[in-house]
Amino acid sequence: MQESILTDIDQDVKERINYLVYKNRLRKEPITMQDLAVAYKYAKMNITVMEESKTSVLELLLLERYHDRICDMKIVELQNTLCHDGKRTLTQSEKQYAVRHTLSLA
């Protein structure tokens, strides 16, 4: 069976998926649904650790991790959009990201 390939992915998110799955940001092969599923697990874990540690945005900026966490949230959002199951609720970080993202579009 042919693995689905994701084409319209933001370059930063593609690099983050490649890093999470293959530890190679510059990998040129297309992103597959399987890649997204693996990256989702790591991204979700990163977001959970950030929430549980109560890491502030300032700390993330100082640690140069803010961009990575935003990409992690986009990966989670993409996975949830493509493989929606009505049982899962959004984490606090996902809700905050959705609000910021919506406000930035206004």
C-alpha positions in Angstrom: 0.0 0.0 0.0 1.3 3.5 -0.9 2.1 5.6 2.1 0.3 9.0 2.0 2.6 11.9 1.4 2.0 15.4 3.0 2.8 18.2 0.6 1.6 21.5 1.8 3.6 21.7 5.0 5.3 24.8 6.4 9.1 24.5 5.9 9.7 25.1 9.6 7.3 22.3 10.5 8.8 20.0 7.9 12.3 20.6 9.4 10.9 20.0 12.9 9.3 16.7 11.8 12.5 15.6 10.1 14.4 16.5 13.3 12.0 14.6 15.6 11.9 11.5 13.4 15.2 11.3 11.7 17.4 13.8 13.7 18.2 15.5 10.4 16.5 18.9 9.7 17.8 19.0 6.1 16.4 15.7 5.0 14.9 16.1 1.5 12.5 13.2 1.2 8.7 13.9 1.5 6.9 13.8 4.8 4.6 10.8 5.1 1.7 10.2 7.4 3.8 7.7 9.3 6.5 10.4 9.9 3.7 12.7 11.1 2.5 10.1 13.5 5.9 9.5 15.0 6.6 13.3 15.2 3.2 13.8 16.9 4.2 11.5 19.8 7.4 13.4 20.4 5.8 16.8 19.9 3.0 15.9 22.3 5.5 14.8 24.9 7.5 18.0 24.5 4.3 20.1 25.0 3.3 18.0 28.0 6.8 18.4 29.7 6.6 22.2 29.0 3.1 22.4 30.6 4.0 20.3 33.6 7.2 22.2 34.3 5.3 25.5 34.0 8.1 26.8 31.7 7.4 30.4 30.8 7.6 31.9 27.3 10.6 34.0 28.4 12.4 30.9 29.5 11.7 29.2 26.2 13.0 32.3 24.4 16.1 32.3 26.5 16.7 28.6 25.9 16.0 29.1 22.2 13.1 26.5 22.4 10.2 28.8 21.7 10.3 28.2 17.9 10.5 24.4 18.5 7.5 24.4 20.8 5.4 26.4 18.3 6.4 23.9 15.6 5.5 21.1 18.0 2.0 22.6 18.5 1.6 22.9 14.7 2.5 19.2 14.4 -0.1 18.3 17.0 -2.6 20.5 15.3 -1.9 19.0 11.9 -2.2 15.4 13.3 -5.4 16.3 15.1 -6.8 17.8 11.9 -5.9 14.9 9.7 -6.7 12.1 12.2 -9.5 13.7 14.2 -10.9 11.6 17.0 -13.7 13.4 18.9 -12.6 11.9 22.2 -9.4 13.8 22.6 -9.4 17.3 24.3 -6.9 20.0 23.6 -4.1 20.7 26.1 -3.8 24.2 27.6 -0.9 25.0 25.3 -2.8 23.9 22.3 -5.8 26.1 23.3 -3.4 29.1 23.8 -1.8 28.5 20.5 -5.1 28.2 18.7 -6.2 31.5 20.3 -2.9 33.3 19.3 -3.1 31.8 15.8 -6.7 32.9 15.4 -6.0 36.5 16.7 -3.0 36.8 14.3 -5.3 36.1 11.4 -7.7 38.9 12.4 
